[in-house]
């Protein structure tokens, strides 16, 4: 996890030196880099754990393809309909969309 902090600090330093964007954009990009490091770390840890215990396979805990498809379609619909405005609306569709997410 120290690597995650190092990735954030190093990424922020490099991005700000290169002038990639505004300070806020550099912070967001450095945070994304730090998140990728944490995802890789957690994924490696989970893989090793499941490999050693053999109590359950990763495939057993992943969501079904149908659920992934429903989530993808729901996300596309919300993006298409300007999701923030739909979710903040008082109409029934906004409530249904919020409940689905």
N, C-alpha and C positions, 0 to 999 in steps of 0.2 A: 504494500500500500504506500510505502515511501516512494516507490517508483511512480505512482499516480501523481503524487504531489510534485515530484521532480519533473514529470512530463508536463504538468500544468505550468510550472514556473518556467521551464525551458521553452515550452511552446509559446508562452506569452512573451518571453524575451525575444525569441526569433521573429514572431509575427509583428511585434511592435518595431523591431529594427528594420524589417522589410517593408513596413508601411502598408500592410495588407488592407487595412481599413481604419475605421475609427477605433478609439480605445474600447468601446463597447463591443464592437465586432471581434476584436482581438481577444477579449475576455471570453466571448461565447465560443470561438474556435478553440482556444486553449482548454476550455472546460470540456468541449467535445473530445479533444485528444485525451484528456485525463479520464473521461468516461470510457473510451475505447480500451485504455490500459486496464481499468477496473473490470470491464467485461471479459477481457482475455484472461485476467487473473482468476476471476470467479469461475469462468468456464473451465479452465484448466483444473482448478481445485475440485469442481463438481465431477469432472471426468475421472480424476484420480480416485475420488471417494467411491463412485459407483463401480469403478474397475476393481477396487480392493474388496468391497463388501459383497458384491454380486447379489445383494438382496433385491434390487430393483434395477431395471435398465432405464436409461434416459428416455428411450422410445415410449415407455409405459407412462411417463409423466408429461410428455408433450401433448398439447391440445390436438384434438382430432382435426383432420384437414377441413372438415365442414365448418368447424368453429373458426379456423383461420380465414376461410373464405368469407364467412359472414362478417367478421371483423374488418376485413379488407374492403368489402362492399360498403359497410357502414361508414368507414373512414372516408372513402371516396365520395359518398353522398354528402357527408358533413362538409368536406372541403368544397365540393361543387356548390353547395348552397350557402357558402360563407358561414362556416361552422360557428363562429363566435356569435354572430347575429342570431342564428337559429337557436343556439343554446340559451341565449339571454332573452329570447322572445318569450312571451307569456302564453303563446298558443299551445295547443295540444301536441303538435308535431315536435316542438322544442322539448317538451317534457318527455315524449316517447324517445326522442333521440338521446337525451341525457340519460334516461334509464337504460338504453341499449348499450351505452358506452360504459 
